[in-house]
Amino acid sequence: MSKKTVLITGASRGIGKAILQSFGNDYFIVGTGTSEKSVQSILENINSLNLKGSSFKLDLGDRTSIKELTSLLDSQQIYPDILINNAGITRDNIMLRMKEDEWDNVIDVHLNGQYLLIKSFIKKMVKNRWGRIINISSTSAVLGNKGQANYAAAKAGIEAMSRSLARELGSRNINVNCVAPGFIETDMTKEISEGNEELLSSQIPLGRLGKPNEIAEVVSFLASEQANYITGQTIHVNGGLYM
């Protein structure tokens, strides 16, 4: 049986890097990053794990970049069987001060960019009558966070879009799910002061921040044959922050 191809956006660090590392030799790995440095880092990671794969530059906020990636993959006959939409940005600000570009940038990357990427790849999945689309959401979609109206709206939109896609594509054996992390130990949360981290942890029933690999394991499960009967779901992985 030929290797399935998995495409992971934002694969250079944090959750995306952990997701990449959770896939073994049964897959051809394609990772994307927003800079040449991140693209090189992804490729080095793939090679260090003795995996088969490649890496490409992608800016989900730039429609030209999306078209260039899909054209490049097509020219190399790389067609993702599993699409993992992990890449994202934040432009936090309270609504009273939020600039239009802060709103637009977050919506473009999370919603518009994912729409274009999914649309580019589902034709081949439909033809093959098999596929997995896994979108990384957030507890912000259900809890809301101060200063994150744009991010919460985008993530809630992703979850709603995923449910609609699950209904559209289920008859073609294409499963669409979301994974919604809570507070996870990444470069972003490292910037939180020690006092604030303790405050965050106190709100989590398990009493700690999550680890990237704890998200990655759920993602790799949803990508597997063991998850054949799971679609249209949002799996919350947050230590009980939201239940």
MOFENWO-V876860 format. One line per field, one symbol per residue. ss: DSSP state (h for helix, s for strand, l for the rest). A space follows every 10 residues. Layout:
ss = ???
This chain:
ss = lllsssssll lllhhhhhhh hhllllssss sssllhhhhh hhhhhhhhll lsssssslll llhhhhhhhh hhhhhlllll lsssslllll lllllllllh hhhhhhhhhh hhhhhhhhhh hhhhhhhhll sssssssslh hhhlllllhh hhhhhhhhhh hhhhhhhhhh hhlsssssss sllsslhhhh lllhhhhhhh hhllllllls shhhhhhhhh hhllhhhlll lllsssslll lll
